[in-house]
């Protein structure tokens, strides 16, 4: 009667969402102050005041029918020109409005890219690196393709190039990277990006067709300690950049982002056309007319990374003191510590007995670890640290 696959996706929530909903229920039972919910990446830093100012001014000055009407599918031309100019100033690129396609957030952007690149009837494959955002799996499968996962390099969470080379094949359509990374918080170094670009360029020649990099970048602005996130399109021609303002401006509910299709990609016109066609069949008529205008006004607004960096260091230092092993925060707003037993699901279940809500690393393709989102109140982190110590004491 209905698609079994769609029914399963609709009725079996993601582990993250399930834990988040449990946390709300548990808070009603024991008080929110007694539940330490590190499950979901929902920004706790308010959107900057300039966003509110822009919304009010746009509502007061733009014709209502124009404001709430359709835009052309790729987005308002002046908005795309404004965003392209900002990217060029920041990264030394040479994009124009024609290189951008506005989307309803980064999830829409990457799904559109998957749909655009997958050829009907072909045995295409997309490759990503553990740990990875788990929704990649259902996004890729939804377009009729396959996701393959390179095992995690748990030394530093950079890429295991020997494993990647083994997996690359004539079926490879694209490689998906996410830096700063959800869930590890690690930033891919320039050396990593250069090596990836070199390997894929060699494989393109060997296989006789383009291999794209899909660079998923919703956390680009959230980096700490003076680190720089390499702009991948400057290192590799066949790069599609997917971005959203969900994290940088704390606008996850507004669903606004874009795809960059550089002139240098193989057969730009066909690729951009396929992006537009994929958006059409996926019913992305156009991104929000209001929020296209808002982000154009706020495109150079700096992110408030100080609060996230503070929270990340607070949680990291507390977990290290409690006996956990973890990479120091580099970007995004997650820590990815090693669980205190091999079975990360059992560990997270044990943590729930202390009302510590953590996400098993297995959900990100990396068993033996767990994710803790620190985009939460500082007081929650401080109150949770003694509880982490009690949990750790059970394993000593």
Secondary structure, 3 states (H helix, E strand, C coil): CCCHHHHHHHHCCCHHHHHHHHHHHHHHHHCHHHCEECCCCCCCCCCCHHHHHHHHHHHHHCCHHHHCCCCCCCCCHHHHHHHHHHHHHHHCCCCCHHHEEEECHHHHHHHHHHHHHCCCCCCCEEEEECCCCCHHHHHHHHCCCEEEEECCCCCCCCCCHHHHHHHCCCCEEEEEEECCCCCCCCCCCHHHHHHHHHHHHHHHHHHCCCCEEEEECCCCCCECCCCCCCCHHHCCCCEEEEEECCCCCCCHHHCCEEEEECCCCCCHHHHHHHHHHHHHHCCCCCCCHHHHHHHHHHCCCCCCHHHHHHHHHHHHHHHHHHCCCCCCCCECCEECCECCCCCHHHHHHHHHCCCEECEEHHHHCCCCEEEEECCCCHHHHHHHHHHHHHHHHCCC
